[in-house]
Amino acid sequence: MSILKFPMLFKGSKGQANLVSLFDSGASFSCIRPDVAARLANLEPLPDVMHIQTASGDHEIRVEHTVRLEFYLNDTRLSDELIVIPGLSEEAIIGAATMQKWRIKLDFEHDTVWVDPKVAVAILK
């Protein structure tokens, strides 16, 4: 598991906010706190409730909503669906699926997050 924190601009249908985001290669999904998600966009109910185990495995979280947001990483516009997690300690977590989708790389030597803008443009076309 690899983790870095990095500030990013998130935009949704209701507004935008700069969020300190945790990039966590050990998290399967990207997720966001309910209060933050509700300020940025309308929450969409999931067709079926998800039950997610915490990393320690001793607690199960019930997930009922998702939200689609754009976010900007090094001035590159990206987007994804984030699940809304009650009680989340971070404002937002970018998980492995999003990092793989956009080919985001974590640079621990320089404590930064990197995405090649050419990859984002190629995927968006």
C-alpha positions as CSV (number, residue, x, y, z in Angstrom):
1,M,0.0,0.0,0.0
2,S,1.3,3.5,-0.9
3,I,-0.2,6.7,0.4
4,L,0.4,10.4,-0.4
5,K,-1.7,13.5,0.4
6,F,-2.1,16.2,-2.3
7,P,-4.4,19.2,-2.7
8,M,-6.7,19.1,-5.7
9,L,-9.6,21.2,-7.1
10,F,-12.9,19.2,-7.3
11,K,-15.9,20.4,-9.4
12,G,-19.4,19.2,-9.4
13,S,-22.9,20.3,-10.6
14,K,-23.4,22.4,-7.4
15,G,-19.9,23.9,-6.9
16,Q,-16.2,23.4,-6.5
17,A,-13.7,23.1,-3.6
18,N,-10.1,22.5,-3.0
19,L,-9.7,19.3,-1.1
20,V,-6.7,17.7,0.5
21,S,-6.9,14.2,-1.1
22,L,-5.3,11.0,0.1
23,F,-4.0,8.9,-2.7
24,D,-4.2,5.4,-1.4
25,S,-3.2,2.4,-3.7
26,G,-4.6,0.1,-1.0
27,A,-8.1,1.5,-1.4
28,S,-10.1,-0.2,-4.1
29,F,-12.5,2.7,-4.7
30,S,-12.3,6.5,-4.7
31,C,-14.5,8.0,-2.0
32,I,-15.6,11.2,-0.4
33,R,-17.2,12.4,2.9
34,P,-21.0,13.0,2.7
35,D,-20.8,16.7,3.8
36,V,-18.2,17.5,1.1
37,A,-20.0,15.5,-1.6
38,A,-23.3,17.2,-0.9
39,R,-21.7,20.7,-1.3
40,L,-20.3,19.7,-4.7
41,A,-23.0,17.7,-6.5
42,N,-26.3,15.9,-6.1
43,L,-25.8,12.5,-4.5
44,E,-27.0,9.5,-6.6
45,P,-28.5,6.5,-4.8
46,L,-26.8,3.2,-5.6
47,P,-29.2,0.7,-7.1
48,D,-28.0,-1.8,-4.5
49,V,-26.4,-0.9,-1.2
50,M,-22.7,-1.8,-0.9
51,H,-21.2,-3.3,2.3
52,I,-17.5,-2.5,2.5
53,Q,-15.0,-3.9,5.0
54,T,-12.5,-1.5,6.5
55,A,-8.8,-2.2,6.1
56,S,-8.6,-3.7,9.6
57,G,-11.5,-6.0,8.7
58,D,-13.3,-5.5,12.0
59,H,-15.9,-3.0,10.7
60,E,-18.4,-3.0,7.8
61,I,-19.5,0.3,6.2
62,R,-22.9,0.6,4.5
63,V,-22.6,2.7,1.3
64,E,-25.8,4.0,-0.3
65,H,-24.7,6.9,-2.5
66,T,-22.2,7.9,-5.2
67,V,-21.3,11.2,-6.8
68,R,-19.6,12.0,-10.1
69,L,-17.0,14.7,-10.0
70,E,-14.3,16.3,-12.1
71,F,-10.9,16.9,-10.4
72,Y,-7.8,18.6,-11.5
73,L,-4.4,17.1,-11.0
74,N,-1.4,19.3,-12.2
75,D,-3.9,21.3,-14.3
76,T,-5.1,18.1,-16.0
77,R,-8.9,17.6,-16.0
78,L,-9.9,14.1,-14.8
79,S,-13.3,12.7,-13.7
80,D,-14.6,9.7,-11.9
81,E,-17.4,8.4,-9.6
82,L,-16.6,8.5,-5.9
83,I,-18.6,6.5,-3.4
84,V,-19.9,8.5,-0.4
85,I,-18.6,7.0,2.8
86,P,-20.2,8.1,6.2
87,G,-17.6,8.8,8.8
88,L,-14.7,9.0,6.4
89,S,-11.7,10.7,8.1
90,E,-10.3,12.3,4.9
91,E,-12.2,14.8,2.7
92,A,-11.5,12.6,-0.4
93,I,-9.6,9.4,-1.1
94,I,-8.3,8.6,-4.6
95,G,-8.2,4.8,-4.8
96,A,-6.5,2.3,-7.1
97,A,-9.2,2.0,-9.7
98,T,-9.0,5.8,-10.4
99,M,-5.2,5.8,-10.4
100,Q,-5.2,2.9,-12.9
101,K,-7.9,4.5,-15.1
102,W,-5.9,7.7,-15.4
103,R,-2.4,6.2,-15.1
104,I,-1.7,8.4,-12.0
105,K,1.7,7.8,-10.5
106,L,2.8,8.5,-6.9
107,D,6.3,10.0,-6.7
108,F,7.5,9.3,-3.1
109,E,11.0,10.7,-3.8
110,H,9.5,14.2,-4.4
111,D,6.2,13.7,-2.4
112,T,4.0,14.5,-5.4
113,V,1.4,12.9,-7.6
114,W,1.9,12.8,-11.4
115,V,-0.3,12.3,-14.4
116,D,0.8,12.7,-18.0
117,P,-1.6,15.2,-19.6
118,K,-1.2,13.4,-22.9
119,V,-2.8,10.3,-21.4
120,A,-5.8,12.2,-20.1
121,V,-6.3,13.8,-23.6
122,A,-6.0,10.5,-25.3
123,I,-8.5,8.8,-23.0
124,L,-11.0,11.7,-23.3
125,K,-11.1,11.7,-27.1
